[in-house]
């Protein structure tokens, strides 16, 4: 790492005790007594790290173990699943045509989830406490690898902002489906593909840019305890942050605080409830409504599929909301607080939920999307195309949708 200088502690006195990067909850503490000291590490005398949070419900040892499992097992596994499934999603939706409004939305959703997965993987892959690093290097390794250093030096932590973009797109898709169900005759004229593309750009670009501004508030500093030889990586205030404190704090409170995820989950929840209620009414009244005034079989099935992805989103977003709300009532539940380790574990939990949300949309699409399933089967089961088509037609008739158009038609 290039000159990880320590900023004056008088400007940000609380930062010296922080052991997580606030933007992503990244684990950056490595205790060791070996002499492999990173370049630019500042020598200080400090008390034992394990005694810094005596009232914490989670011990230092348990926290280090959970962090190692998260960075060395959870993140790589979900990265492999999420990257591959979202890559397939993008290929399928591109084949179906991005001129259709829905295909465009879910293509961009898959793209943002892919970038989010890459950002998380780059952030954690070479964390000093990662099981992968421990398996490939000496157990006492404390230096950050070249990938980790590049992420920090070039401020690539801002890639996490693509998950905020993903949350916003999920809210947009939920609104789009709700509007199609409530106003089926106006949906295709009011919400054109160009209009939807403009909304996505206007909403997502500032979200991603704001995250890069927010994460630029940190530099990574290194200190070594002269008494124990332990090495600690701590986030320190960057020069950019010190010069633009009010702007960065305002952006940070929106991007990494409670408002954005709460807004998205509220929109998705409300729109999904309205959609489900209206869809049940339309199903009940189907025989009494005119053909022009009701949804086609394609739209009904598509809406049910989007309800599935909305439910997945709501379930996976709940841990993040719980952590934020709990922090409002428990003052010590924060970075550097009395319950620092408990908070950090909570961050790992909602980051795991975010990884699940970014990885499992493919399985919902495959279960409910007839044409999506057909396209995927043709891509990976070319040798059994004929038998696969026969089985698909049989499955379609059994599902009761054989008389209607394709889900993605």
C-alpha positions, 0 to 999 in steps of 0.5 A: 500500500502506498504510504498509508499515513495516519491522519491526526487523531485530533480530527477524528478521535474515534476512528483509531478504535474502528476495525471495520470499514464503515462502507462495507463492514470489511474486516481489517484487523489482524493480530500477529507477533511476527515481524512481517510488518507492512510498509508505512506501519506506525509503531504505537503502544496500545492495550490488548485489542481483546479487552477494548469491548468488555461488555460486547456480547460477541468475543474477539475470538468469535468475531475473528472466526466469523469474519474468517468464515465470511471472507474465506467461505461465504463471499467466494461461494456466493460470488461463484453462484451470483456471478454465473447466474447473473451472467446467464440472466443477462444473456437470456434477457439480451436474447429476448430483446432489450426493446421490451420494457421488462427485459431491459429492467431485469437485464440492468438488475442482473448487471448491477448485481454482477458488479455488486458481487465483483465489488464484494469479492474484491473487497474481501478476497485478500482480507488478512483474516480470510481463510483463503489467504491463510490456506495459500500463505503463512498463517501469520500473514499480515500484509494485504495482497495486491488486489486488496491494495488496489481496491483501497488505493483506487477507491473501488469500495464504491463498487458496493454502490451497485447494490444500492442501484440494485435495490432502487431497480427492484423498487422500480420493477415493483412499481412497474408491475403494480402499474401494469396490474392497476392500469393495464390499458395505460401501462404500455403508453405511459411507461415506454421502454425509453421512459423506463431507461431514462428513469433507471439512468436518473435514479441509479447513476447518482446512487453509484456516484454517491457511494464513490463519494461516500467511500472516499472518506477513508484511507487505510492506516496501519499501526503496530503495538510495540508491546505485543507486536500486533498489527491493526489496520484501521480506517483513517480520515482521508484528505478529501474527507477533511476538506469536504466534511459536510458534503461527504457526511451528507452523502454518506448519511443517505447512501449508507444510512437508513433512508435509502434501504428503508425507502426501497423496501417500503416501495417494494412492500407496498407495491407488492401488496397492491399487486397481489390484492389486485391480481387476486381480484382480477383472477376472481373477476376474470370471466366477467371482465372484457378482454381489453380490460384485463391482463393477458395470461402472459402478464399474469404469469409475469406478475406472479414471477415478479412477486416472487423476486419482490418477496426475495428482496424483502426477506433479504433486506430485512436484516439490514433494516433490523440492524439500523433500527436496533442501533437507534435504540442501543447507542453502543451498537455501532462501529467503535461502540460498546457492542462493536463486535456484535454490530460487525457480526450484524453487518456480516449477516445483512451482507450475506443476505444481500449476496443471497438477494443478488444471486438467487433471482435466476432460480425464481426466473427459471421456475416461473418464466416459461420462455426463460426456462426454454432459453436456458435449457436450449443454451445448456441442454442442446443435445437433448433439445427435442426431449426437453421441449416435449417435457416442457410442453407437458409441464406447461399443460399441467400448469394450466397455461398451455392456452395462453402466450409465452410468459416472456412472449 
